[in-house]
């Protein structure tokens, strides 16, 4: 005899099993171990030595978090790099203020913003993550915390940076100017490297990211861009991948850019296509402004596939894996192929 209750129970169980199988299959497809990791990628050509430092950790089975911290400390310490770390150009008042954030495969994150007198903001950001209940410390509080943790307080304004600042003061208006560091240089040129963002997949397939900068040259004192903001300058989801950004931070914040890129990858976008869509959002909101500024996104998924896309031509990123440790890839851009 036909039992309607049993039929309905069986149908429900079958449907649940099918749904579970579909979800499990999707998850397996997303997280299957790829053949091309460990791998580390970072923004701009100066990411090559940073990647090589990170590779020392990754190539010996180390954790991605340790790799990205060690990697970005290289440009932070580079006295010839005036957009990251100790040799960064000051704000309009002559203060060198640094921003950084870091995020691991567990969703833990730490950040510092507008911090003075400490040469390695990325390491302070990591300690904010590991030794406090907070995510972000700013200004004097960030500096105080760093000193309490044993960091050396030092003057970061170098003679070369001070000279550039005093030259700027001769003709500068004492007012905020968007993208001031690009007034004499084309967006996307070699002078427009304002951030290093790094993403790494370690031998276990776990991902971490780091982002560090001295921000816009001659910015308003207290200005903070996207680099230390989780979801804007950096975002990592160990089920999906990670993304970071470079360029005019205000526009990245406005679109929660790195989070957007990761969510698009969750929906199945290739990293490059996800970055391209994030750039398209900026253009849609600020079509005229987008012609005169630079913003670029860089992303990697759990398969180790990576890609980038920018507003203006000139953006590039560095890749390091077991095959090659000094690869530089030219990123595609919107205004490279469109009328601007």
PEHUNOR-V993053 format. One line per field, one symbol per residue. ss: DSSP state (H for helix, E for strand, - for the rest). phi: phi as a letter, one per 40 degrees, with the letter a starting at -180 (. if undefined). A space follows every 10 residues. Layout:
ss=???
phi=???
This chain:
ss=---HHHHHHH HHHHHHHHHH HHHHHHHHHH H-------EE EEE---HHHH HHHHHHHH-- ---HHHHHHH HHHHHHH--- ----HHH--- -------EEE EEE-----EE EEEEE----- HHHHHHHHHH H----EEEHH HHHHHHHH-- --------HH HHHHHHHHHH H--------H HH-------- -----EEEEE E-----EEEE EEE------- ---------E ---EEEE--- EEEEEEE-HH HHHH--HHHH HHHHHH---- HHHHHHHHHH HHHHH---HH H---EEEEEE E----EEEEE -----EEEEE ------EEEE -EE-------
phi=.cbccccccc cccccccccc cccccccccc bdcccbbcab bacgcccccc cccccdcccb gccdcccccc cccccccccc bcbbgcbccc cccgccbbba aaabccgcaa abafcbgbcb ccccdccdcc bbcbbbbbfc cccdcdccch cccaccccdc cccccccccc bcccacbcfd cbcbbcdgcc cbcbabbbbb bcccgcbaaa aaabgccgcc cgcbccdcbc gbcaabbccb iaaaaahccd cccdbfdccd dcccccchcc dccccccccc cccccbcccc cbbbabbbaa bccgcbaaab cbchcaabbb accabbcbbc ccacccbbcb
